[in-house]
Amino acid sequence: MTGNEILQNAGAISHQTALKKANEEYEKFKEKTKNELSNVEKHFVQQIEQTAKKITKSKGKKDNG
């Protein structure tokens, strides 16, 4: 199918051990990324900044005009 070899046995790690390892790694990942903004949050901040610039520009035109 994919060209990769298929395991011929059940492996040496139990299901419970694999789940424990996966959960530990996920917790490490969550801790590492907890202070990073998601793509949606980044886009939201970008939109707010763009809107603030437009408001500032339009205020400047009204004050000068």
HUJO-V582208 format. One record per run of one state. SS is the DSSP state (alpha for helix, beta for strand, coil for the rest). FROM is the first residue (numbers start at 1). LEN is the number of residues. If there is no record, write none. Layout:
ss=SS from=FROM len=LEN
ss=SS from=FROM len=LEN
This chain:
ss=coil from=1 len=14
ss=alpha from=15 len=19
ss=coil from=34 len=5
ss=alpha from=39 len=26
ss=coil from=65 len=1
